[in-house]
Amino acid sequence: MICRIWHGVTPRSKADAYTSFLEQRAVPDYRSVPGNLSVAVLRRDEAEVTHFLTVTHWESVESIRAFAGDELLKAKYYPEDQDYLSEFEPLVQHFVVAAIEDSVARHRGGA
C-alpha cells in the first residue's frame, strides 16, 4: 500500500470555501479511481493562512498512475484550485505503508 500526501495553502478567508470544494469535487474524484483505498483531508488554521494535507491510500503504483498520470510525484490540480490556493507545490510525497491500524473507520462508525 502506498500513501500519497499533498500539501496546499489558502488564505484563511478562503479556507471554508476550499474545504467545501474538496469535499464535493476532489474527494469523490479520488474515490472514483479503482485502487484508491481512502482519502482524508486534514486542515490546520493559522492566523492568516490555512494548511491542507490530502492523505490518500492506494493499492499500487498502477492505481496512482490511473489518478495522477505517468509523472507519479507530480501534484494534480483542479482548475478551481486557482480560486483558492496561494501557491502550487509541484510535487507530492509517497510513502510505503509499513503498518496501519483501522481504528479511524471503527471510531467513525461508532460515533
N, C-alpha and C positions, 0 to 999 in steps of 0.2 A: 504494500500500500504506500502511496505517495501523498504527502501533504504539500499543498501549494499555497503560498502566502503572498498576498498583495497588500501594499500599504498605500493609502491616499490621504490627502489633507484638504479640508474645506475651510472656508471662513466659518466661524462659529454661527453666524447669522443664517447660513445655508444648510446647516447640519441636519435639521429636522426634515427638510425637504429632500435632502440627499438620502437620508435613511429610508424614507418612503419610496424613493426611486429604486433603491437597492432591493427592497422587499418586493416591489411589484414587477421589476424588469430583470434585474441581474440574477437574483436567487432562482427564479423559475428557469432562466436561461441555463444556468449551471446544472440544475436538476434535470433538465431535459436531455442531457448528454449521457448516453449509455456509459456506465463505468464510473459516474460520479456517485460517491457514497454519501457525502454530506457537505453542507455549506453552513458556515457560521460567520456572521458579520459582527465584528467587535467594534465598539465605539468608545473613544475617550475624549471628553470635552475638556478643553483648556480655556483660558481667558478669552483669547481672540480666535483660536482655531480648534478644529475637531479632527482627530486622527481616526481613521478607519482601517481595520485589518479584515480582509476577507480570507478566511481559512477554509480550504476545501480538501476533501479526501477523495482519492482516485484509486481505482483498481490497478491501473497500469500506465505506463508511458503512452501506450496507444490511446487510452481513453483521454488523456490530457491533450494529445495531438488532435483528437476529434474536436476538442473545445478550442484550443489555442492556435492550432496550425503547426507547421513544421518547426518554427522557432519556439521551442517549448518554454524557454525562460522569458520570452518577450511578454510584457503585460498586455492584456486585452482590454481595450477601452470601448465604451459605447459613445455614439455621437452626443448624447445628453450629458456625458461627463464634463464637457466643455462649460456647461452652465454652472457647475458646482466646484470642480477641483481647482486648487491653487497651483498645482504642479502635476506633471505627468511623469512619474518614475518609469523608466524604460523597462525595468526587469522585475520579475517576481523571484521568490525563493522556493526551492523544492527541498523537501526533507524526506528520507525514507522513514516510515513509521516503525520504530523499533519495538514499541509496546503501546498498547491502548486499552482502556477500560471504558465500557459503555455506560457509565453511571449517569451521564447527562441525559440520555434518552430515557432511562428509567425515572429520573427525577422529574422530567417534563411530563411524563405520563401519569405520575402520581400527584401532580400539583392540582 
